[in-house]
């Protein structure tokens, strides 16, 4: 009789402990308001980072674009050529100097040909094109 009582007591005790553990664990691991707020903030941060990443990728791609140069460079469109070669963030700083450059070109028209040759002598990779003479000298 005593063994049945002890066994029944141990079963009841173990069941009560199991129920207590289940209740405590559900309370502890349940999703409360603080956790929900943290998840919402995390999702907002991820969304903001994605937007910032797209914006920066667009800026990098715009900076990789090659400048658009007209076919002929003369004193009339020299300001456009200069602004086309500079990144857009320097356009405001360069605009006051464009009349001075144009005046210099008008005073020294022979310099326009040298400047135009230097601008056109740069290939798409940003390296100067080498002439046949310089290649022959390098091979020696």
N, C-alpha and C positions, 0 to 999 in steps of 0.2 A: 503494500500500500504506500509506503513511504517512497518507493522508487517512482511510482506513478505520479505522486504529488510533486516530486522533485523534477521529473521530466516535464510535466505540464507547466510548472513554474518556469522552467528554463525556456520552453517554447514561447510562453507568453512574454517573458522578458526579452527574448531575441526578436520577436515580432514588434514589440514596442520600440526597441532600439532601431530596427530597420525603418519603421515608420518615422521615427524622430530624425534619422539620418536623411531620409527622403525629403521631409519637410524642410529641414535646414538647408540641404543642398539646393532645393528649388528656390528657396528664398535668396540664397547667396548668389546663385548663378542666373537668376532671372534678369531679364532686361528691364532695368529701371530707367527713369527719366534721364539721369546723368549719363548713362551709357548711350541712350538714344541721341542725346545732344552731342556727345563725342563723335558718334557715327555720322551725324549730319554735318558737323564741322569738318570731319575728315573727307567726306564726299565733296563738300564745297571747295576744300583745298585742292583736291585732285582735279576738279573741274577748272579752277583758276589756273592751276599749273598747265593743264592742257591748252587753255586759251593763250597763256603766255608763251608756251612752246610754239604754237602755231604762229603767233605774232613775230617771234624771233626768227623762226624759219623763213618767214616771208621777208624779213629785213635782210637776212643773209642772202637769200636768192636775188633780191633786188640789188644788193651790193655786188653780186657776181656778174650782173649784166654788163655787157660791153658798152662803151660809150658810142653814141651814134654821131658820126662825123659826116659832114657834107662832102660831095665829090670834089668840089673845088674850094680851096681856101684862099680868100682874098681879104682886103682890108674891111670890106663891108660886113662880112659874117664872122669876123675874128672873135667877137664877143660870144657868139653862139658856140664856136669851137672851144673856146676856153671853158665856158660853163659846161659843155658836153664832156670835157675831159675830167672835170672835178667832180667829186662826190657831192650829192645834193646838200649835205649839211654844211658845205663850205661856200655855197652860192651867195649867201648874204654877205659873207666876208669878202668875196672876190668882186662883187658888183662895183664897189667904188674904184677899184683898180683897173677895170676894163677900159674906161676912157683914156687913162694914162698909157696903157699898152697900145691902144689904137693910135694915139698921138705919136708914140715912139715909132710905130710901124709906118705912119705917114711921113715922119721925118727921115726914116731910114728904110726905103722900100726894098733894098737888097736883103734886109734881115727877114722879110716876109718869106722869101723863097727858102732861106735856111730853116726857118721855123716850120714851114709847111713840109719840107723834106724830112725833118726830124719827127714830126707827128706821123707822117705817112710811113716812115721807115720802121716804125714799131709794129711788129706783127701781132696776131691775136693772143699769143701767149705772153705778151708783155716784154719780149726780148727783141733786141734790135736785129734786123736782118743783116747778115754778114755778106759782104761782097765776095766775089771770086778771088780777088787779090788777098784779102785777109785770110781766106781759107788756105791759099797756097802758102802764105807765110807761116800759118800755124802748123802745116804739115812738115815744114823744114825743121 
